Amino acid sequence: MNEQTVKRIVIVGGGTAGWMAAAAMAKVLGPGYTVQLVESEEIGTVGVGEATVPHLKLFNNLLEIDEIEFVKRTQGTFKLGIQFNDWGQLGDSYIHGFGKIGHDVSLLPFHQFWLKARQHGLADEIGAYSLNTVAAPQGKFMASATDVPPQSPLADIAYAYHFDAGLYAAYLRQYAEQRGVRRIEGRVEQVELRPDDGFVEAVTLADGQRVEGDLFIDCSGFRGLLIEQALHAGYESYTQWLPCDRALAVPSERHGPPAPFTRSTARTAGWQWRIPLQHRTGNGYVYSSAHVGDDEAAATLLANLDGRALGEPRLLRFNTGMRRRTWYRNVVALGLAAGFMEPLESTGIYLIQSGIARLLNLFPRAGFSEVVAERYNAQTRFEYERIRDFLILHYYATRRDDTAFWNQCRTMAIPDTLRANIELFRDSGRFFREGEEMFAQVSWVQVMLGQGIQPHSYHPLVDQMPEHELGAFVAGVGKVIAHCVDAMPPHEAFIARYCAADPAA
């Protein structure tokens, strides 16, 4: 048996991806391994990812990070979901809320009963039956309660975070360095490949320092310094389905109480985000350069801020897609080095987290078995493609025809996998989740319904419930949700009581 182990881990690049990887490696691998992170103060990070999905709680729990301290240190707020404005058509608004919708019965999801009730005029919009989608626009928030019955919606509240990505990286850097990770300041000037197999042997810095390793983790951002520039892993673009290729980002002064949701507003050639933090608001415009110029996009962004801009918009250019191989030889790419999915559903930090978990699960021996790397790459591809389809759904499922951009999105050819999901849902409101894809059925249901995809029918087993019982059942769920939301405190009050950041920070 080959007992040789990978002991020396070198992470190239800092930022959120680099320090998440360093913190996780330090926590899980423990003594006997060396973890070094190379980054340069001269090279900035993108640092605009400030909204997350609930999965991040699992990562923080792995690190045994105290939630209250984490929120304080990152100027964080809480997130119950994402509000989408003007996506289906101008004037539309819906919330993709985290967590459950209603109450499932006999293995059938609640929305199946809702479909029949809605057809018979016995139900409100689907959002009325989710705690998150009712609480979010009312500005209500609380963590899961421990003093209520386990079946209460208040006992299991799904939420994520908004935070300052730069502060999160700094927080994780301190965490990692306290656990033995060595940070090396310097710009990588050369990548040395072993002549016999093309594996990375070392990176040489501008000051001549040579950093050797067994496993290299590429967190160098869009450049893909190791995975692409040195190993030429290749890139697969998704731009035929996701045409936005630029973003402008700018912080603004906080305006009013922070909302417990991210806001996404469709514009003439893309969409604008709004992410409320404790000390400021994050804003950005993701757009197609083929349909609007940078100056016009900047003017649109600045004209639609809730507070005064705290700087000039920062331009980012990107190509949505992924590396053909995110694990190649002895290099694993994370974050923007692995691929880029526009932040429409806040998947950026999740993909870093998922890549780290997958790497730890498939951690290699020194021989770097191709079988292990192939499995890592297959799982990564599956995840990216399912997220890709979910993002395409937002653009494709629109009735907007007021601009060339939306006409292109509405009429484009879409992947067969997405088309099959839409056709199945349109037939009878059904959706089957494949494997361990990120977005659950309730997410697909909310976006499809929110953007106007209406099922022709519903699951036939719903008819086993008499109509008078159906109306009472759906109405009862709505009343429970409304009662629970009434009992929740304002989001701002919850933060002030438990996790307000130090004003001097």
C-alpha angles and dihedrals in degrees: 000000000000106000096173109125136198105250107159116067121184120191114198110205134020127218121101095318096048097047094042088055093045093049093048094047092049092050099043104033098044125178120357093049128085120214119191126179121201118201138149126223086212092066115070125213125233090239099172097115103107103145125074143181126242093265090080089075088066091054093048089047090053088056090044090235116170107241095215093052091045093053092046094048094049099042085244134179131186129262127207095177146305126291114216116202126189094357102119091035137326110296095024121127132177137155126232097210127194120237133027133343112219122308123311118228129202093346091307117119116243094244090068091061089043091055092059093042091050092051089055094046093251101118142059124225113308091252091069090072100055121080092214097050092049096044098044100066089042089057093240126147143161137154119251112296122235097194098065131080112279091243092058116108087231091063094066113032115170115213143153134196144257112210146152104272092206091054091047091053090049091049092051091046090058090046093050096044090051086058097051106274110145117217116209118198114216148093117261109240101170139021114209117212124198108247095222101054108004094244118149109260101176146337121233119213130216091259091055096257113146119212116196126194147164098220122029122199113201111215095152096124127232091345094068090207095189107019096046113013094044104025102026095219092170132234132247114208125212095191094117086070102024104043099177109108105166140049135192116205129192134161120226137192115279112263117199127324113339111258116232092233142060115247123218117186121187114231132188094279106015136332142291126227130210120192118179118213129177095258103027145351125259116220137178145161118222109196150157113257088206089066105034135023124239094248093051091046091051091050091051092049095048093045091057102050120120093215140021115298114250095209144341119306113267116224121224124186119201145164112218112228142070143267113271086232120021090182111047123163105319097337126096117188122214133182118357090351088065098044145300129251112180112250096251093121098022095251100142099090091037091058090052090050092046092049091052092049091048091049092051091048091050096034108165136232119228092273091063098218112224089218091063093046092048091053091049091050093046092052091046092050092049090052095048093047094051091048089046090055092049091052092047088054090065092056099038098045095068134115092200116126099160097105138032090244095058092042088056092049095046095051102037125119110254133203115279091238092059094043090054091052092050093047092050092049093045090052099055111339094266128144130178119203114218118223115304099337114159104240117066127217093266090060094053091045094052095048095044093049092039091057098044107267101142121189116234091219144351139242109299093227089069087076089070087078112077114242095243090053091046093057092047092047095052093043090049092054090051092051093050091051093048092048092050093049090051088058094052120097124234113278092238092051092050091053093046091053100044115015115012112156120241105269089219093056 
